[in-house]
Amino acid sequence: MREQIEGSQAVARAVALCRPQVVCAYPITPQTHIVEALGARVKEGSLAPCQFINVESEFAAMSVSIGASAGGSRAYTATASQGLLFMAEAVYNASGLGLPIVMTVANRAIGAPINIWNDHSDSMALRDAGWVQLFAADNQSAVDLHIQAFRLAEELSVPVMVCVDGFSLTHAVEGIDVPDQESVDSFLPPFVPRQRLDPDEPVTIGAMVGPEAFTEVRYLAHARMRRALDLMPVIAAEFAAAVGRGGGGLVEPYRLEGADLVVVAQGSVIGTLCDAIDELRDEGISVGALAVTVYRPFPVDAVRAALAGARRVVVIDRALATGEGGFLAADVRRAAPAGTPLHGVIAGLGGRPVTRASLRRCLEEASRGLLGELAWLDLDTTLIEKELAGLPGGTDVHAGPHAG
Amino acid sequence: MFQVRIHGRGGQGVVTAAETLSVAAFLDGRHAQAFPSFGSERMGAPVVAFCRIDDRPIRSHDPIAEPDALIILDPTLVHQVNLFSGLQPDGYIVVNTERTFEDLGIGGVAARMRRERLLTLPATEVAQRVIGRPVPNTVLLGALAELTGIVPLGAVVAAVHRRFPGALGDANEAAATEAAGYARAAREALTDA
């Protein structure tokens, strides 16, 4: 039923519909509303027999999720920013053990300097930790992707991270369709664990593997991850059949037909980008967009197919590989037709709004060939000129102001 | 699309106002989106929230730069924050104050706007008297509904009841309805004059 609710509440309802058996989390902005809402449901008994476990840190949240999942329970947690980094070691353990945990990351910048606002630095830091990463373009896709995430995770025995922009989605109140229990039950069967820790039949998982087999363990994990690229479109189609609402699976094209300029992006910037593209199309600029939903594993073939007709590609990154550029841009470069000019745009770091006006300006410049290989949306040069003036000599470079 | 920007201070119900307005529009069969200006909000600090209303699905998630209407919950912000930035020339302004635009020192802004689209009303006083709490947000939504016609008062009232069940909802309904009457009277006074 379509309701006007906060994104976090909608995600919590979607997770509840998936009948998790263990939810544990440690609060961190902007994720907190989601687990608060789930905690309230567990307390009122509507999620029984689900257990909500209060833990003392994010490291414990992932460790308890690992224990719960290894014990045969459908496990869910959520975090953001420093919280995700703090659990990093356990994040790798979850994927290494092949445990189908689903985790929401309410995307937020990473310090220092401390910043509570939205960008994708946190998810990007752990993009290659062996988890599938799905990026929600809006709150409807956040709801839909969470339900699909459990299915994908359990069919592959791979953990899945659902990345939802902190604040811009988690705190936005919108008309969101949360499916009914019957549809979700018909789409998502009860969790049947591949392996299960059982005191009556003790086994060891995650034991030491030496040089003679470690490569092979990793090879199998790689092969399993790659299967997500075949499976996700199937799951998306089955989800659409169950709830009567479509989803593209790997990538989502927008007005790509005949587009000379294609903009690749992910997350909540997509909606604003689509509005900007409509305006630019009205002005005769031939531009379209491609939203990357499955980011890990990267759907290189789907992106390559979508970029086949592009004469120029712009990639918007909401995170920075310092000293390098954009993460998504590096991935898209692998998929873009050889020789096609590609411009990476760093945008919306630490909560700076990515406005329709700025996107329009940037894409107009791109369409006229004026954008560099790496561009910065709305960079305020007055704030950095003095610092930059001190850089070239080398001797007077000092660390302080970067952290200030 | 109709875009509303709401300015106030932490504790005045700025975020709730945007949310309630979006629910009112939703109940009226429109598409709506509300979101706060994600700061480290705390009691007394300037807070901004946004609400978009449209007949088609709303895709953009950027802050509202060019509002069609402003609701100002705290008139002391008038000279502290750039409240009127991007306001459309044919836009609406509702200010929670007993004073006039001229008295607040924003007569210049008012002079550039259409007089019948501007309203001041003592919303905190109404809230204190009718609801028993000095929280002006639902009062101002009642006034906005009447002033702009963007949502019917009935939808605001229904949204208010969703947010505040029971007696508190009734009190908020009474306060919002009184504010709508205030806005109507102000318009009629202008027409007569």
Interface residues (C-beta under 8 A of the other chain):
Chain A: E3 Q4 E6 P30 I116 W117 N118 D138 D165 F167 S168 L169 H171 A172 V173 E174 G175 S268 V269 I270 G271 T272 C274 D275 G351 P353 V354 T355 R356 A357
Chain B: A18 E19 S22 V23 F26 L27 H31 A32 Q33 A34 F35 P36 F38 S40 P57 I58 R59 S60 H61 D62 P63 A65
